[in-house]
Amino acid sequence: MPDLRPILLVEDNPRDVELTMAALAKCQLANEIIVARDGAEALDLLLGQGASHNRPLVPAVVLLDLKLPKVDGLEVLERVKSDPKRAHVPVVMLTSSREELDLVRSYDLGVNAFVVKPVDFGAFFEAIQDLGMFWAVLNEPSPEARQSYDD
C-alpha cells in the first residue's frame, strides 16, 4: 500500500475551511488534512522553516488560496515550485478570483490546476470532493515526487 501523504489546505476564510473539510470528510479519504491559515504558515510547513516545523511537509496536494494574509498565494506557489525538493508537489490554486492576470501568473509559476471556487454551496462541495478524489486517490505522482516523499 502506498504511503498516504496529507492534503495541505491553505485558506484564511474560516467558512471555506469548514466547507472544504466537510467535503473532504464526505469522500472518506484516508489522507490527513492539514490547514495553514496564511501563506507564511504554509511556507513554514512546506519548506520546514520556523521553530515548530523541523521537517518539511511533502503533501499529496496543496489546495492554495490566492488571497492570503502575510504571504499571498502566488508567492507561496513561486517559492514551492522553485524549491527542488518541492517542485513536483501538485499545487491547485483554489480561489474566488476570476482575474485573467491571476490565472496567467499562476500557470507561469507552475500551478497544476486553477479552480475558481463556486459560489453555490452544492457546487463548491462537489468541486472540493472532485479535487480531493483526483489528487489524493487517482493522480499518480511523478517519479521525482515519489522520491521527494522518501527524503
MORAHU-V88532 format. One record per residue. N is the residue number from 0. RES is the residue in three letters. PSI is psi in whole degrees, 0 to 359 (none if undefined). D_FIRST is the distance of its C-alpha to the first C-alpha in Angstrom with 2 decimals. Layout:
n:N res:RES psi:PSI d_first:D_FIRST
n:N res:RES psi:PSI d_first:D_FIRST
This chain:
n:0 res:MET psi:131 d_first:0.00
n:1 res:PRO psi:154 d_first:3.81
n:2 res:ASP psi:126 d_first:6.58
n:3 res:LEU psi:120 d_first:8.57
n:4 res:ARG psi:149 d_first:12.02
n:5 res:PRO psi:165 d_first:15.10
n:6 res:ILE psi:129 d_first:17.65
n:7 res:LEU psi:118 d_first:21.05
n:8 res:LEU psi:120 d_first:24.01
n:9 res:VAL psi:102 d_first:27.30
n:10 res:GLU psi:132 d_first:30.06
n:11 res:ASP psi:347 d_first:33.42
n:12 res:ASN psi:114 d_first:34.52
n:13 res:PRO psi:324 d_first:33.72
n:14 res:ARG psi:316 d_first:34.02
n:15 res:ASP psi:325 d_first:31.55
n:16 res:VAL psi:312 d_first:29.08
n:17 res:GLU psi:314 d_first:29.56
n:18 res:LEU psi:319 d_first:29.24
n:19 res:THR psi:316 d_first:26.14
n:20 res:MET psi:318 d_first:24.43
n:21 res:ALA psi:317 d_first:25.60
n:22 res:ALA psi:318 d_first:24.42
n:23 res:LEU psi:324 d_first:20.88
n:24 res:ALA psi:322 d_first:20.88
n:25 res:LYS psi:333 d_first:22.09
n:26 res:CYS psi:345 d_first:19.05
n:27 res:GLN psi:40 d_first:16.99
n:28 res:LEU psi:143 d_first:14.47
n:29 res:ALA psi:348 d_first:12.24
n:30 res:ASN psi:137 d_first:13.13
n:31 res:GLU psi:144 d_first:16.03
n:32 res:ILE psi:122 d_first:19.23
n:33 res:ILE psi:133 d_first:21.54
n:34 res:VAL psi:129 d_first:25.11
n:35 res:ALA psi:133 d_first:27.63
n:36 res:ARG psi:355 d_first:31.15
n:37 res:ASP psi:169 d_first:32.70
n:38 res:GLY psi:326 d_first:32.14
n:39 res:ALA psi:318 d_first:32.99
n:40 res:GLU psi:320 d_first:30.33
n:41 res:ALA psi:315 d_first:27.72
n:42 res:LEU psi:321 d_first:28.87
n:43 res:ASP psi:314 d_first:28.85
n:44 res:LEU psi:310 d_first:25.17
n:45 res:LEU psi:326 d_first:24.11
n:46 res:LEU psi:2 d_first:26.38
n:47 res:GLY psi:36 d_first:26.34
n:48 res:GLN psi:165 d_first:30.00
n:49 res:GLY psi:160 d_first:32.09
n:50 res:ALA psi:329 d_first:32.57
n:51 res:SER psi:358 d_first:29.72
n:52 res:HIS psi:92 d_first:26.97
n:53 res:ASN psi:345 d_first:26.65
n:54 res:ARG psi:128 d_first:23.27
n:55 res:PRO psi:142 d_first:22.62
n:56 res:LEU psi:137 d_first:20.04
n:57 res:VAL psi:89 d_first:17.63
n:58 res:PRO psi:163 d_first:16.74
n:59 res:ALA psi:324 d_first:14.83
n:60 res:VAL psi:151 d_first:18.41
n:61 res:VAL psi:121 d_first:21.83
n:62 res:LEU psi:107 d_first:24.03
n:63 res:LEU psi:121 d_first:27.39
n:64 res:ASP psi:152 d_first:30.81
n:65 res:LEU psi:312 d_first:33.69
n:66 res:LYS psi:102 d_first:36.45
n:67 res:LEU psi:152 d_first:35.45
n:68 res:PRO psi:160 d_first:37.62
n:69 res:LYS psi:296 d_first:38.03
n:70 res:VAL psi:124 d_first:36.06
n:71 res:ASP psi:166 d_first:35.71
n:72 res:GLY psi:324 d_first:32.63
n:73 res:LEU psi:321 d_first:34.01
n:74 res:GLU psi:321 d_first:34.42
n:75 res:VAL psi:311 d_first:30.91
n:76 res:LEU psi:312 d_first:29.63
n:77 res:GLU psi:316 d_first:31.96
n:78 res:ARG psi:319 d_first:30.99
n:79 res:VAL psi:313 d_first:27.21
n:80 res:LYS psi:342 d_first:27.63
n:81 res:SER psi:354 d_first:30.12
n:82 res:ASP psi:119 d_first:27.88
n:83 res:PRO psi:329 d_first:26.28
n:84 res:LYS psi:349 d_first:23.12
n:85 res:ARG psi:354 d_first:22.73
n:86 res:ALA psi:333 d_first:24.32
n:87 res:HIS psi:2 d_first:21.15
n:88 res:VAL psi:126 d_first:19.86
n:89 res:PRO psi:134 d_first:20.57
n:90 res:VAL psi:125 d_first:23.57
n:91 res:VAL psi:119 d_first:24.97
n:92 res:MET psi:118 d_first:28.57
n:93 res:LEU psi:102 d_first:29.06
n:94 res:THR psi:163 d_first:32.79
n:95 res:SER psi:356 d_first:35.98
n:96 res:SER psi:132 d_first:37.76
n:97 res:ARG psi:14 d_first:39.12
n:98 res:GLU psi:128 d_first:40.94
n:99 res:GLU psi:325 d_first:40.61
n:100 res:LEU psi:320 d_first:40.94
n:101 res:ASP psi:318 d_first:37.79
n:102 res:LEU psi:309 d_first:35.87
n:103 res:VAL psi:314 d_first:37.29
n:104 res:ARG psi:320 d_first:36.82
n:105 res:SER psi:313 d_first:33.15
n:106 res:TYR psi:324 d_first:32.43
n:107 res:ASP psi:328 d_first:34.63
n:108 res:LEU psi:357 d_first:32.52
n:109 res:GLY psi:18 d_first:29.24
n:110 res:VAL psi:147 d_first:27.88
n:111 res:ASN psi:334 d_first:25.17
n:112 res:ALA psi:151 d_first:26.67
n:113 res:PHE psi:113 d_first:29.73
n:114 res:VAL psi:123 d_first:29.82
n:115 res:VAL psi:127 d_first:33.03
n:116 res:LYS psi:123 d_first:32.54
n:117 res:PRO psi:144 d_first:34.16
n:118 res:VAL psi:323 d_first:37.06
n:119 res:ASP psi:132 d_first:36.61
n:120 res:PHE psi:310 d_first:34.41
n:121 res:GLY psi:318 d_first:32.75
n:122 res:ALA psi:322 d_first:32.14
n:123 res:PHE psi:313 d_first:30.71
n:124 res:PHE psi:314 d_first:28.33
n:125 res:GLU psi:319 d_first:27.19
n:126 res:ALA psi:318 d_first:26.85
n:127 res:ILE psi:318 d_first:24.59
n:128 res:GLN psi:316 d_first:22.35
n:129 res:ASP psi:316 d_first:22.22
n:130 res:LEU psi:313 d_first:21.46
n:131 res:GLY psi:313 d_first:18.64
n:132 res:MET psi:317 d_first:16.96
n:133 res:PHE psi:305 d_first:17.61
n:134 res:TRP psi:329 d_first:16.64
n:135 res:ALA psi:335 d_first:13.62
n:136 res:VAL psi:308 d_first:12.11
n:137 res:LEU psi:323 d_first:14.09
n:138 res:ASN psi:134 d_first:15.00
n:139 res:GLU psi:115 d_first:13.51
n:140 res:PRO psi:154 d_first:14.48
n:141 res:SER psi:160 d_first:16.97
n:142 res:PRO psi:325 d_first:16.53
n:143 res:GLU psi:320 d_first:18.80
n:144 res:ALA psi:318 d_first:16.75
n:145 res:ARG psi:322 d_first:13.59
n:146 res:GLN psi:318 d_first:16.14
n:147 res:SER psi:336 d_first:17.61
n:148 res:TYR psi:329 d_first:14.42
n:149 res:ASP psi:342 d_first:14.75
n:150 res:ASP psi:none d_first:18.48
